[in-house]
Amino acid sequence: MKEAEAFSPCHITGFFQILDKPDDPLQVGSRGAGVSLSHGVTTDVKIKENAKNSVEVKINGVTSTSANVSKRVINALLSKLKQNKKLMISVQHHVNAPIGAGFGTSGAAALSLALALNEALNLNLSKIEAAQVAHIAEIKCKTGLGTVIAETFGGLEIRTKPGAPGVGKIKSLQLPENMAVCCVVFGSLSTKKLLSDTETRERVNDIGGILLDKLIKKPDLPSFLKFSRQFAEHVGLISKRVRKVLDATDHAGFVCSMPMFGESVFTLVERESLEELVEILGKAGTNRQIITSNIDFEGARMLK
């Protein structure tokens, strides 16, 4: 039996511009900006020869009947095998963040799976080549645009050119070491549905590119947070629960915004202010989850 394990950070997108016209999925993506979290997806892959091909994907211990992105990654990598062996493939995704709430869990699952499966199948792809497989799966399934390239490298990034890792371009923003990501999560929003919605797409592209050009000229954390908030206000997906939190954090002097896409609120804050912010977020009602995370500067990587 072959076994491999990889990790990908989760990622919050503050704002972005959709650039999905090219026919080549490696060229498709987004320009935008966001931050990678120490919360992420650890994927364990086990492979053994079998009488027939079989694939099982579990997410946090529960067998998934859909897992379309993961299955696309598996099929793409199996197609690269030189020998046509029958294999039993077991995939365990351990997701340490809310799913569907703007944390890039789909991209992190695809990316960590691509790295682990590449290792287990002895394909000898580079990290970038494996990450490109994950990017294409996200594009084909319409579950993300720029998430995989951001999670590949980590940190607080500006995605200056769209495309997969090795094609798109990113620039890292410098951050003080005492910064943390703080979020309150109410629920999920469908990235696939929103990326297919004409009105949402128009609102995103009305302002996403303009804000990114401004951030490139002034690449710092206050600008990122300010432009993320302007973007969220313009796109118009802020729910009543999110608005209530934003009003409270505005009043306390914290610049917060909404992850794209999730019914959530996020910001980056100095650790000495974390307790005060968590206390404010704690007043946001009962049906919510508060998450604090370090920033992941390392990006996706093999664990074993």
C-alpha positions in Angstrom: 0.0 0.0 0.0 1.1 3.5 -0.8 0.2 6.4 1.5 0.8 10.2 1.4 -0.5 13.2 3.2 -0.5 16.9 2.2 -1.9 20.1 3.6 -3.3 23.2 2.0 -4.2 26.4 3.9 -7.7 27.8 3.5 -8.1 31.2 2.0 -10.3 34.2 2.3 -10.8 36.4 -0.8 -11.4 40.1 0.0 -12.1 41.2 -3.5 -11.6 40.0 -7.1 -12.2 40.5 -10.8 -13.5 37.6 -12.9 -11.4 36.7 -15.9 -12.8 33.5 -17.3 -13.0 34.1 -21.1 -9.9 32.1 -22.2 -10.6 28.6 -23.5 -7.5 27.2 -21.8 -8.4 26.6 -18.1 -4.8 27.3 -17.1 -5.3 30.9 -18.3 -8.7 31.3 -16.6 -8.8 32.8 -13.1 -9.1 36.1 -11.3 -7.2 39.1 -10.3 -7.8 39.9 -6.6 -6.4 39.9 -3.1 -6.8 37.7 -0.1 -5.2 35.9 2.8 -4.3 32.3 3.6 -5.1 30.8 7.0 -3.3 28.3 9.2 -6.8 26.6 9.3 -6.9 24.4 6.2 -7.4 20.9 4.7 -5.2 17.9 5.4 -5.7 15.1 2.9 -4.6 11.6 3.4 -4.4 9.3 0.4 -4.1 5.5 0.5 -3.6 3.4 -2.7 -3.4 -0.3 -3.3 -3.8 -2.6 -6.2 -7.2 -4.2 -6.5 -9.3 -6.5 -8.7 -11.2 -3.4 -10.0 -10.9 0.4 -9.8 -12.6 2.0 -6.8 -12.5 5.4 -5.2 -13.8 6.5 -1.8 -13.7 10.1 -0.7 -14.5 11.0 3.0 -14.8 14.5 4.3 -14.3 14.7 8.1 -15.0 11.0 8.3 -18.2 11.0 6.3 -18.3 9.3 2.9 -19.1 11.9 0.2 -21.4 10.9 -2.7 -20.6 14.1 -4.7 -17.0 15.4 -4.1 -16.9 16.4 -7.8 -13.8 18.5 -7.5 -11.9 15.7 -5.8 -13.0 13.1 -8.3 -11.9 15.3 -11.2 -8.5 15.7 -9.6 -8.2 11.9 -9.1 -9.3 11.2 -12.7 -6.8 13.7 -14.1 -3.9 12.3 -12.2 -4.8 8.7 -12.9 -4.8 9.6 -16.7 -1.1 10.4 -16.3 -0.2 6.8 -15.2 1.9 4.9 -17.7 0.7 1.5 -16.5 -3.0 0.7 -16.5 -3.3 -0.9 -13.1 -6.6 -1.4 -11.2 -6.4 0.6 -8.0 -8.4 1.1 -4.8 -8.0 4.8 -3.8 -9.1 6.0 -0.4 -9.1 9.8 0.2 -9.6 11.4 3.6 -10.1 15.1 3.7 -9.8 16.7 7.2 -11.4 20.1 6.8 -10.5 22.5 9.7 -12.8 25.4 8.5 -16.5 25.9 7.7 -17.4 24.5 4.3 -19.1 26.8 1.8 -18.6 29.9 3.9 -15.9 31.8 2.0 -12.8 29.9 3.2 -11.7 28.3 0.0 -12.2 24.8 1.4 -12.9 23.3 -2.1 -9.7 24.6 -3.5 -7.7 23.5 -0.4 -9.2 20.0 -0.7 -8.3 19.8 -4.4 -4.8 21.2 -3.9 -3.9 19.0 -0.9 -5.3 16.0 -2.8 -3.3 16.7 -5.9 -0.1 17.0 -4.0 -0.7 13.8 -2.0 -2.0 11.7 -4.9 1.0 12.8 -7.1 3.2 11.5 -4.4 1.3 8.2 -3.8 1.2 7.5 -7.5 4.9 8.3 -8.0 4.0 10.6 -10.9 6.9 13.0 -10.1 5.0 16.1 -11.0 6.4 19.3 -9.6 4.4 21.2 -6.9 3.3 23.7 -9.6 2.2 20.9 -12.0 0.2 19.2 -9.3 -1.4 22.5 -8.3 -2.4 23.1 -11.9 -4.4 19.9 -11.8 -6.3 21.3 -8.8 -6.8 24.7 -10.4 -8.3 23.1 -13.6 -10.7 21.0 -11.4 -11.9 24.1 -9.6 -12.4 25.9 -12.9 -14.3 23.0 -14.5 -16.5 22.6 -11.5 -17.0 26.4 -11.1 -16.1 26.3 -7.4 -13.3 28.9 -7.6 -11.1 31.0 -9.8 -8.0 32.3 -7.9 -8.2 30.2 -4.8 -5.7 27.5 -5.8 -2.9 29.8 -6.8 -3.3 31.8 -3.6 -3.3 28.7 -1.4 -0.2 27.3 -3.3 1.9 30.2 -2.0 0.2 31.4 1.2 0.4 34.8 2.9 -1.5 38.0 2.1 -1.4 38.1 -1.6 -2.3 40.3 -4.6 -3.1 38.2 -7.7 -1.9 40.6 -10.4 -2.4 38.2 -13.4 -5.1 35.5 -13.7 -4.4 31.9 -14.2 -3.2 28.7 -12.5 0.0 28.4 -10.5 2.9 28.8 -13.0 0.7 31.0 -15.3 -0.9 33.6 -13.0 1.2 36.1 -11.1 1.0 37.0 -7.4 2.7 39.6 -5.2 3.0 39.0 -1.4 2.2 41.9 1.0 4.4 42.3 4.0 2.6 41.9 7.4 3.6 42.3 11.0 4.2 39.0 12.8 1.5 39.7 15.4 -1.4 39.7 13.0 -4.3 37.2 13.1 -7.4 36.5 11.1 -10.7 36.8 12.9 -14.0 35.7 11.5 -17.6 35.2 12.5 -19.5 32.7 10.3 -23.3 32.5 10.0 -23.8 30.3 6.9 -22.8 29.4 3.4 -23.2 31.0 -0.1 -22.9 29.0 -3.3 -19.8 30.1 -5.2 -20.9 28.0 -8.2 -24.3 29.8 -8.2 -22.9 33.3 -7.7 -20.1 32.9 -10.4 -22.9 31.8 -12.8 -25.2 34.7 -11.9 -25.1 37.5 -14.5 -25.9 40.4 -12.1 -23.4 39.3 -9.5 -20.7 38.9 -12.2 -21.4 42.4 -13.4 -21.2 43.9 -10.0 -18.0 42.0 -9.2 -16.3 43.2 -12.4 -17.7 46.8 -12.1 -15.3 47.4 -9.3 -12.9 44.4 -8.7 -10.3 45.5 -11.2 -10.4 49.1 -10.2 -9.8 48.3 -6.5 -7.0 45.9 -7.4 -5.2 48.6 -9.4 -5.5 50.8 -6.4 -4.1 48.1 -4.1 -1.2 47.5 -6.5 -0.3 51.3 -6.1 -0.7 51.2 -2.3 0.0 47.5 -1.3 -0.6 47.5 2.4 -3.0 45.9 4.9 -5.2 49.0 5.6 -5.8 49.4 1.9 -6.6 45.7 1.5 -9.2 45.8 4.3 -10.7 49.1 3.1 -11.0 47.9 -0.5 -12.4 44.6 0.6 -15.2 46.4 2.4 -15.9 48.7 -0.6 -16.2 45.6 -2.8 -18.6 43.8 -0.4 -20.8 46.9 -0.2 -20.9 47.2 -4.0 -21.5 43.5 -4.8 -24.5 43.7 -2.4 -24.6 40.3 -0.8 -24.5 41.6 2.8 -27.3 39.9 4.9 -29.0 41.4 7.9 -26.8 39.4 10.3 -23.6 40.4 8.5 -24.7 44.1 8.5 -25.4 44.0 12.2 -21.8 42.8 12.9 -20.3 45.3 10.5 -22.2 48.1 12.2 -20.8 47.0 15.6 -17.2 46.5 14.4 -17.3 49.9 12.6 -18.4 51.5 15.8 -15.5 49.9 17.6 -13.0 51.0 15.0 -12.3 47.6 13.3 -12.3 47.6 9.5 -14.1 44.3 8.6 -15.6 42.9 5.4 -17.2 39.8 4.0 -15.4 36.8 2.6 -16.1 36.1 -1.1 -18.4 34.1 -0.9 -19.8 33.3 2.5 -22.3 34.7 5.0 -19.5 35.7 7.3 -17.4 38.7 8.5 -13.6 38.8 8.6 -10.7 41.0 9.3 -7.0 40.9 10.1 -6.2 42.3 13.5 -3.2 42.7 15.9 -3.2 39.9 18.6 -3.5 42.5 21.4 -6.8 43.6 20.0 -8.1 40.1 19.3 -9.9 39.6 22.7 -11.8 42.9 22.2 -12.9 41.9 18.7 -13.9 38.4 19.7 -16.1 39.9 22.5 -17.9 42.1 19.9 -18.4 39.1 17.5 -19.7 37.0 20.4 -22.7 39.3 20.6 -23.8 38.4 17.1 -26.4 35.9 18.2 -26.4 32.2 18.9 -26.3 30.6 15.4 -22.7 31.6 14.6 -19.2 30.3 14.8 -16.2 32.5 15.7 -12.8 31.5 14.2 -9.4 32.9 14.9 -6.4 31.8 12.9 -2.8 32.5 12.3 -1.8 33.5 8.7 -0.2 30.7 6.7 2.9 32.0 5.0 4.1 28.6 3.7 1.4 27.6 1.3 0.4 24.0 0.4 2.9 21.3 1.3 3.5 17.6 1.7 3.3 16.3 5.3 4.5 12.7 4.7 
